[in-house]
Amino acid sequence: MKFNELDCVRTLRNFPEYGIAKGETGVIIIAFNKPNEAYEVEFEDGSGRPKATFPILPEDLELF
C-alpha cells in the first residue's frame, strides 16, 4: 500500500462532483486493498466540519 490510515494527503486533480479542487488536503480514514488499492479520504471545510468524504485511487494523491 502506498499510504496508511491517518496520513495527510493532497489531491493531484479536481473532483468537481464532490466540490474538491486539485491541491486540497485531506486525511485518509480507510485504506482498501481489495479489489483494488484505494483510499477513503475526508476533507474539511476549514472550520473543522466535514466537507466531503469519498474513495480516491492512489495515483490521484500525494503525501502532504
N, C-alpha and C positions, 0 to 999 in steps of 0.2 A: 504494500500500500504506500502511496506517495505521501499522504497526510494522515494525521491522527485526530481523534476526537479532541475538541477544545483548542485546536490550532486556530490562530487568526489568519485569515486568507483574504486575498484581493481578487476581484473578478478581472478576467482578461478580455471580456467582451460585454456588450449590453445584453440585458434581459428585459426588454420593454414590456413583455407580458406580465412581469412582476414589479415593474417600476424601479428596476435596479440598473444603474449605468456602469459602464466599464470603469474600473478603478475603485468601486465601492468595496468596503471591507465588511467582513462578517466572521462568524465563529462556526466551526464545524461541530454539529451536535450529534451526528450519527455518521459513521463510516461504513459503507457497504462494500462487499467484495463479491457477492453473488447476486444476480447472474453476471453483473459487470461491476467494475470499480466505479463508485460514485459517492458523493458526499452530500448529506443534508446540511445546508448552511442557513444560519439565521442572521438576518440583517436587522439593525435597529434604526430608528428614525432620528437619532441624535439626542433624544431626551430619555433614552433607555427603554422605550416601548418597541416591541417587535414591529418591523415594517413589512418583512416578507421572510418566508421560510420555504425552501424548495430544494430538490436534488440537483446537483451540478456535477458534470464529468470532470475528471482531474485535469484534462487539457485546457479547461476554461478557468483554472485557478492558479494562484501562486501564493507562497507564504508571505505574510505581511510582517 
